[in-house]
Amino acid sequence: MSWHEKHKPTPFDNQPIEGLFFLDGDVLASQLGGDWTAGQKYPMVEFPSGKQCQLWESSRPEAGGIVHVFGEMDLPYYSNRDEAFERANDIAEQCGYLARQIGDDILEVWGHDTGEHFYLHYDNEQKRMRDVTRPPKEKQAEPRPRMPLLTDELKEKLPKLYENEKEGIEALAQVKFFTPDSNWTWYASEYDGEDIFFGLVAGLEIELGYFSLSELEQIRGALGLPVERDRHFEPKPLKELRKKHEEERGS
């Protein structure tokens, strides 16, 4: 919480942040029966839609402040849509959220909880977040799309097929996929750039081989759950991973 003493200036006072206002800590103190907010004020921003968001200080003055949209989805007020997407996509990757671009100036973001679904509108010329709105009702009723199993960043990171032939079983697995409701796991060390991976598959057997992205997207486990990517996986040698699975199975 970024409370400020009422009689002192804040980093936002001289910035052209449309809709900037401050919660009155004295009013909150009287309503809540406490005194820790007395004499304080809290920066907020109200967008044209009426959506109000907390405004946090940023270590980068050019950001203007950080708009708290929901959960961990905290984005700079001063930014164009594409720059905001890079930041939002990074947050989504770490937290299991989802972010995608619409047209030239809208960023759509989803969280985990009901109500965590917004359109963020950007003025690309002025480089600022100009509005935060709810999607149309028919869009709100739709189930949240799944996170892509493979991001553009990972596509660039994965070596092309056959590039690791000399390394063999010592090659690094860059990506891990798994079924949450069964014991199948796939580790990709190479990718053809379109659909085919090479790596280690721990399923009925533990073996090196080829598998495809399109196949993973269609697979469902015993409870009908889709394949997921382990967002916290750190690259490891295929040899180490094979040994791990063999030890777990007692083979």
Contacts in CASP RR format, 6 or more apart in sequence:
PFRMAT RR
TARGET T0000
AUTHOR 0000-0000-0000
METHOD contacts of the structure
MODEL  1
MSWHEKHKPTPFDNQPIEGLFFLDGDVLASQLGGDWTAGQKYPMVEFPSG
KQCQLWESSRPEAGGIVHVFGEMDLPYYSNRDEAFERANDIAEQCGYLAR
QIGDDILEVWGHDTGEHFYLHYDNEQKRMRDVTRPPKEKQAEPRPRMPLL
TDELKEKLPKLYENEKEGIEALAQVKFFTPDSNWTWYASEYDGEDIFFGL
VAGLEIELGYFSLSELEQIRGALGLPVERDRHFEPKPLKELRKKHEEERG
S
1 42 0 8 1.000
2 42 0 8 1.000
2 43 0 8 1.000
2 54 0 8 1.000
2 55 0 8 1.000
2 56 0 8 1.000
2 57 0 8 1.000
3 25 0 8 1.000
3 37 0 8 1.000
3 40 0 8 1.000
3 41 0 8 1.000
3 42 0 8 1.000
4 10 0 8 1.000
4 22 0 8 1.000
4 40 0 8 1.000
4 41 0 8 1.000
4 42 0 8 1.000
4 43 0 8 1.000
5 39 0 8 1.000
5 40 0 8 1.000
5 41 0 8 1.000
6 25 0 8 1.000
6 39 0 8 1.000
6 40 0 8 1.000
6 41 0 8 1.000
10 22 0 8 1.000
10 41 0 8 1.000
10 43 0 8 1.000
11 57 0 8 1.000
11 61 0 8 1.000
11 64 0 8 1.000
11 65 0 8 1.000
12 20 0 8 1.000
12 43 0 8 1.000
12 55 0 8 1.000
12 64 0 8 1.000
12 65 0 8 1.000
15 64 0 8 1.000
17 45 0 8 1.000
17 55 0 8 1.000
17 64 0 8 1.000
17 65 0 8 1.000
17 77 0 8 1.000
18 45 0 8 1.000
18 128 0 8 1.000
18 130 0 8 1.000
19 45 0 8 1.000
19 46 0 8 1.000
19 47 0 8 1.000
20 43 0 8 1.000
20 44 0 8 1.000
20 45 0 8 1.000
20 55 0 8 1.000
21 43 0 8 1.000
21 44 0 8 1.000
21 45 0 8 1.000
21 46 0 8 1.000
22 41 0 8 1.000
22 42 0 8 1.000
22 43 0 8 1.000
22 44 0 8 1.000
23 41 0 8 1.000
23 42 0 8 1.000
23 44 0 8 1.000
24 41 0 8 1.000
25 37 0 8 1.000
25 38 0 8 1.000
25 39 0 8 1.000
25 40 0 8 1.000
25 41 0 8 1.000
25 42 0 8 1.000
26 37 0 8 1.000
26 38 0 8 1.000
26 39 0 8 1.000
28 37 0 8 1.000
29 35 0 8 1.000
29 36 0 8 1.000
29 37 0 8 1.000
29 38 0 8 1.000
29 39 0 8 1.000
42 54 0 8 1.000
43 54 0 8 1.000
43 55 0 8 1.000
43 56 0 8 1.000
44 52 0 8 1.000
44 53 0 8 1.000
44 54 0 8 1.000
44 55 0 8 1.000
45 52 0 8 1.000
45 53 0 8 1.000
45 55 0 8 1.000
45 67 0 8 1.000
45 77 0 8 1.000
46 52 0 8 1.000
47 53 0 8 1.000
47 129 0 8 1.000
47 130 0 8 1.000
47 131 0 8 1.000
47 132 0 8 1.000
47 133 0 8 1.000
48 130 0 8 1.000
48 131 0 8 1.000
49 131 0 8 1.000
49 132 0 8 1.000
49 133 0 8 1.000
49 134 0 8 1.000
51 118 0 8 1.000
51 131 0 8 1.000
51 132 0 8 1.000
51 133 0 8 1.000
51 134 0 8 1.000
53 67 0 8 1.000
53 68 0 8 1.000
53 69 0 8 1.000
53 132 0 8 1.000
54 67 0 8 1.000
54 68 0 8 1.000
55 65 0 8 1.000
55 66 0 8 1.000
55 67 0 8 1.000
55 68 0 8 1.000
55 77 0 8 1.000
56 65 0 8 1.000
56 66 0 8 1.000
56 67 0 8 1.000
56 68 0 8 1.000
56 74 0 8 1.000
57 65 0 8 1.000
57 66 0 8 1.000
58 64 0 8 1.000
58 65 0 8 1.000
58 66 0 8 1.000
58 76 0 8 1.000
60 76 0 8 1.000
62 78 0 8 1.000
63 76 0 8 1.000
63 77 0 8 1.000
63 78 0 8 1.000
63 79 0 8 1.000
64 76 0 8 1.000
64 77 0 8 1.000
64 78 0 8 1.000
65 76 0 8 1.000
65 77 0 8 1.000
65 78 0 8 1.000
66 74 0 8 1.000
66 75 0 8 1.000
66 76 0 8 1.000
66 77 0 8 1.000
67 74 0 8 1.000
67 75 0 8 1.000
67 76 0 8 1.000
67 77 0 8 1.000
67 129 0 8 1.000
67 132 0 8 1.000
68 74 0 8 1.000
69 75 0 8 1.000
69 109 0 8 1.000
69 118 0 8 1.000
69 120 0 8 1.000
69 132 0 8 1.000
70 111 0 8 1.000
70 113 0 8 1.000
70 115 0 8 1.000
70 116 0 8 1.000
70 118 0 8 1.000
71 95 0 8 1.000
71 111 0 8 1.000
71 116 0 8 1.000
72 91 0 8 1.000
72 94 0 8 1.000
72 95 0 8 1.000
72 97 0 8 1.000
73 88 0 8 1.000
73 91 0 8 1.000
73 95 0 8 1.000
73 97 0 8 1.000
73 109 0 8 1.000
73 111 0 8 1.000
73 116 0 8 1.000
74 91 0 8 1.000
75 84 0 8 1.000
75 87 0 8 1.000
75 88 0 8 1.000
75 120 0 8 1.000
75 129 0 8 1.000
76 83 0 8 1.000
76 84 0 8 1.000
76 87 0 8 1.000
76 129 0 8 1.000
77 128 0 8 1.000
77 129 0 8 1.000
78 127 0 8 1.000
78 128 0 8 1.000
78 129 0 8 1.000
79 87 0 8 1.000
79 122 0 8 1.000
79 127 0 8 1.000
79 128 0 8 1.000
79 129 0 8 1.000
80 122 0 8 1.000
80 124 0 8 1.000
80 127 0 8 1.000
81 101 0 8 1.000
81 104 0 8 1.000
81 105 0 8 1.000
81 106 0 8 1.000
81 107 0 8 1.000
81 120 0 8 1.000
81 122 0 8 1.000
81 124 0 8 1.000
82 101 0 8 1.000
82 124 0 8 1.000
83 127 0 8 1.000
84 107 0 8 1.000
84 120 0 8 1.000
84 122 0 8 1.000
84 129 0 8 1.000
85 99 0 8 1.000
85 101 0 8 1.000
85 107 0 8 1.000
88 97 0 8 1.000
88 99 0 8 1.000
88 107 0 8 1.000
88 109 0 8 1.000
88 120 0 8 1.000
89 99 0 8 1.000
89 151 0 8 1.000
91 97 0 8 1.000
91 99 0 8 1.000
92 98 0 8 1.000
92 99 0 8 1.000
92 109 0 8 1.000
92 147 0 8 1.000
93 151 0 8 1.000
93 231 0 8 1.000
94 231 0 8 1.000
95 111 0 8 1.000
96 111 0 8 1.000
96 112 0 8 1.000
96 147 0 8 1.000
96 231 0 8 1.000
97 109 0 8 1.000
97 110 0 8 1.000
97 111 0 8 1.000
97 112 0 8 1.000
97 116 0 8 1.000
98 109 0 8 1.000
98 110 0 8 1.000
98 111 0 8 1.000
98 144 0 8 1.000
98 145 0 8 1.000
98 147 0 8 1.000
99 107 0 8 1.000
99 108 0 8 1.000
99 109 0 8 1.000
99 110 0 8 1.000
100 107 0 8 1.000
100 108 0 8 1.000
100 145 0 8 1.000
101 107 0 8 1.000
101 108 0 8 1.000
102 108 0 8 1.000
102 119 0 8 1.000
104 124 0 8 1.000
105 121 0 8 1.000
105 122 0 8 1.000
105 123 0 8 1.000
105 124 0 8 1.000
106 119 0 8 1.000
106 120 0 8 1.000
106 121 0 8 1.000
106 122 0 8 1.000
107 119 0 8 1.000
107 120 0 8 1.000
107 122 0 8 1.000
108 117 0 8 1.000
108 118 0 8 1.000
108 119 0 8 1.000
108 120 0 8 1.000
108 135 0 8 1.000
109 116 0 8 1.000
109 117 0 8 1.000
109 118 0 8 1.000
109 120 0 8 1.000
110 116 0 8 1.000
110 117 0 8 1.000
110 144 0 8 1.000
110 145 0 8 1.000
111 117 0 8 1.000
111 144 0 8 1.000
115 140 0 8 1.000
117 134 0 8 1.000
117 135 0 8 1.000
117 139 0 8 1.000
117 140 0 8 1.000
117 144 0 8 1.000
118 132 0 8 1.000
118 133 0 8 1.000
118 134 0 8 1.000
118 135 0 8 1.000
119 132 0 8 1.000
119 133 0 8 1.000
119 134 0 8 1.000
119 135 0 8 1.000
120 129 0 8 1.000
120 131 0 8 1.000
120 132 0 8 1.000
121 129 0 8 1.000
121 130 0 8 1.000
121 131 0 8 1.000
121 132 0 8 1.000
121 133 0 8 1.000
122 128 0 8 1.000
122 129 0 8 1.000
122 130 0 8 1.000
123 130 0 8 1.000
134 140 0 8 1.000
146 226 0 8 1.000
147 229 0 8 1.000
149 177 0 8 1.000
149 213 0 8 1.000
149 216 0 8 1.000
149 217 0 8 1.000
149 227 0 8 1.000
149 228 0 8 1.000
149 229 0 8 1.000
150 175 0 8 1.000
150 191 0 8 1.000
150 213 0 8 1.000
150 229 0 8 1.000
154 174 0 8 1.000
154 175 0 8 1.000
155 191 0 8 1.000
155 193 0 8 1.000
157 174 0 8 1.000
158 174 0 8 1.000
158 175 0 8 1.000
158 188 0 8 1.000
158 189 0 8 1.000
158 190 0 8 1.000
158 191 0 8 1.000
158 193 0 8 1.000
158 197 0 8 1.000
159 171 0 8 1.000
159 174 0 8 1.000
159 189 0 8 1.000
159 190 0 8 1.000
159 191 0 8 1.000
160 190 0 8 1.000
160 191 0 8 1.000
160 192 0 8 1.000
160 193 0 8 1.000
161 190 0 8 1.000
161 191 0 8 1.000
161 192 0 8 1.000
161 196 0 8 1.000
161 198 0 8 1.000
162 190 0 8 1.000
163 190 0 8 1.000
164 171 0 8 1.000
164 189 0 8 1.000
164 190 0 8 1.000
164 198 0 8 1.000
168 238 0 8 1.000
169 208 0 8 1.000
169 237 0 8 1.000
169 238 0 8 1.000
169 239 0 8 1.000
169 242 0 8 1.000
170 237 0 8 1.000
170 238 0 8 1.000
170 239 0 8 1.000
171 189 0 8 1.000
171 190 0 8 1.000
171 237 0 8 1.000
171 238 0 8 1.000
172 189 0 8 1.000
172 235 0 8 1.000
172 236 0 8 1.000
172 237 0 8 1.000
172 238 0 8 1.000
173 187 0 8 1.000
173 188 0 8 1.000
173 189 0 8 1.000
173 199 0 8 1.000
173 200 0 8 1.000
173 235 0 8 1.000
173 236 0 8 1.000
173 237 0 8 1.000
173 238 0 8 1.000
173 241 0 8 1.000
174 188 0 8 1.000
174 189 0 8 1.000
174 235 0 8 1.000
175 187 0 8 1.000
175 188 0 8 1.000
175 197 0 8 1.000
175 229 0 8 1.000
175 233 0 8 1.000
176 185 0 8 1.000
176 186 0 8 1.000
176 187 0 8 1.000
176 188 0 8 1.000
176 229 0 8 1.000
176 230 0 8 1.000
176 233 0 8 1.000
177 185 0 8 1.000
177 186 0 8 1.000
177 187 0 8 1.000
177 188 0 8 1.000
177 216 0 8 1.000
177 227 0 8 1.000
177 228 0 8 1.000
177 229 0 8 1.000
177 230 0 8 1.000
178 184 0 8 1.000
178 185 0 8 1.000
178 186 0 8 1.000
178 227 0 8 1.000
178 228 0 8 1.000
178 230 0 8 1.000
179 185 0 8 1.000
179 219 0 8 1.000
179 220 0 8 1.000
179 221 0 8 1.000
179 225 0 8 1.000
179 227 0 8 1.000
179 228 0 8 1.000
180 221 0 8 1.000
180 225 0 8 1.000
180 228 0 8 1.000
181 221 0 8 1.000
181 222 0 8 1.000
181 223 0 8 1.000
181 224 0 8 1.000
181 225 0 8 1.000
182 221 0 8 1.000
182 222 0 8 1.000
183 202 0 8 1.000
183 203 0 8 1.000
184 201 0 8 1.000
184 202 0 8 1.000
184 203 0 8 1.000
184 219 0 8 1.000
184 221 0 8 1.000
185 201 0 8 1.000
185 202 0 8 1.000
185 203 0 8 1.000
185 245 0 8 1.000
186 197 0 8 1.000
186 199 0 8 1.000
186 200 0 8 1.000
186 201 0 8 1.000
186 202 0 8 1.000
186 211 0 8 1.000
186 216 0 8 1.000
186 227 0 8 1.000
187 199 0 8 1.000
187 200 0 8 1.000
187 201 0 8 1.000
187 202 0 8 1.000
187 238 0 8 1.000
187 241 0 8 1.000
188 197 0 8 1.000
188 198 0 8 1.000
188 199 0 8 1.000
188 211 0 8 1.000
189 197 0 8 1.000
189 198 0 8 1.000
189 199 0 8 1.000
189 200 0 8 1.000
189 238 0 8 1.000
190 197 0 8 1.000
190 198 0 8 1.000
190 199 0 8 1.000
191 197 0 8 1.000
191 198 0 8 1.000
195 212 0 8 1.000
195 213 0 8 1.000
195 214 0 8 1.000
196 210 0 8 1.000
196 211 0 8 1.000
196 212 0 8 1.000
196 213 0 8 1.000
197 210 0 8 1.000
197 211 0 8 1.000
197 212 0 8 1.000
197 213 0 8 1.000
198 208 0 8 1.000
198 209 0 8 1.000
198 210 0 8 1.000
199 208 0 8 1.000
199 209 0 8 1.000
199 210 0 8 1.000
199 211 0 8 1.000
199 238 0 8 1.000
200 206 0 8 1.000
200 207 0 8 1.000
200 208 0 8 1.000
200 209 0 8 1.000
200 238 0 8 1.000
200 241 0 8 1.000
200 242 0 8 1.000
201 207 0 8 1.000
201 208 0 8 1.000
201 209 0 8 1.000
201 211 0 8 1.000
202 241 0 8 1.000
202 242 0 8 1.000
202 245 0 8 1.000
206 242 0 8 1.000
206 245 0 8 1.000
206 246 0 8 1.000
206 249 0 8 1.000
206 251 0 8 1.000
208 238 0 8 1.000
216 227 0 8 1.000
217 226 0 8 1.000
217 227 0 8 1.000
219 226 0 8 1.000
219 227 0 8 1.000
220 226 0 8 1.000
END
